[in-house]
Amino acid sequence: MPDKQYQIKNKPLERDKKNNFKKILRFTSIPFEMFIIIFGFYKLGEFVDDKYPNENSIYSIIFILSGVFISMGYIIWRVKKIF
């Protein structure tokens, strides 16, 4: 009888381990998503700088910083959604 109770009590732990692994696996894609967003904004800024040239490449800087903030907001939203 104690063996059955032990097995029943351990099954939720195994399920929790699998769920935690799935949550951790979702986090492995975060750096790639951030890179894609920031790189996309960089390319957009580079395009605007080529179209409207200036001394300091200000459009690239503005778009890169916008990409960083947008990607951080996206990651925070996604982490809240997971937990």
C-alpha positions in Angstrom: 0.0 0.0 0.0 2.7 2.6 0.8 4.3 2.0 -2.7 1.1 3.1 -4.4 0.8 6.2 -2.4 4.4 7.0 -3.2 3.8 6.6 -6.9 0.7 8.7 -6.8 2.4 11.5 -5.0 5.3 11.5 -7.4 3.3 11.7 -10.6 2.5 15.4 -10.2 6.2 16.1 -9.6 7.0 14.4 -13.0 4.4 16.5 -14.7 5.7 19.7 -13.1 9.2 18.8 -14.3 7.9 18.4 -17.8 6.0 21.7 -17.6 9.1 23.5 -16.3 11.2 22.1 -19.1 8.7 23.4 -21.6 8.8 26.8 -20.0 12.6 26.8 -20.1 12.6 25.7 -23.7 10.4 28.6 -24.7 13.1 31.0 -23.3 15.7 29.7 -25.6 14.2 31.5 -28.6 14.2 34.9 -26.9 17.7 36.0 -28.0 16.9 35.1 -31.6 13.6 37.0 -31.5 15.4 40.0 -30.0 18.1 39.9 -32.6 15.5 39.7 -35.4 13.6 42.7 -34.1 16.7 44.9 -33.4 18.3 43.9 -36.8 15.1 44.7 -38.6 15.0 48.2 -37.0 18.7 48.7 -37.8 18.1 47.9 -41.5 15.1 50.3 -41.5 17.2 53.0 -40.0 20.0 52.4 -42.4 17.5 52.6 -45.3 16.2 56.0 -44.0 19.7 57.3 -43.5 20.6 56.4 -47.1 17.4 58.1 -48.3 17.8 61.2 -46.2 21.6 61.6 -45.5 22.9 63.5 -42.5 26.2 63.8 -40.6 25.6 61.5 -37.6 23.4 58.7 -38.9 20.8 59.8 -36.5 18.0 57.8 -38.0 19.9 54.5 -37.5 20.5 55.4 -33.9 16.8 56.3 -33.3 15.6 53.1 -35.0 18.1 50.8 -33.2 17.1 52.2 -29.8 13.4 51.9 -30.8 14.1 48.3 -31.7 15.8 47.6 -28.4 12.9 49.1 -26.4 10.2 47.3 -28.5 12.0 44.0 -28.2 12.3 44.4 -24.4 8.6 45.2 -24.2 7.8 42.2 -26.3 10.0 39.9 -24.1 8.4 41.2 -20.9 5.0 40.6 -22.4 5.9 37.1 -23.4 7.4 36.2 -20.0 4.2 37.5 -18.3 2.2 35.4 -20.6 4.2 32.2 -19.8 3.9 32.7 -16.1 
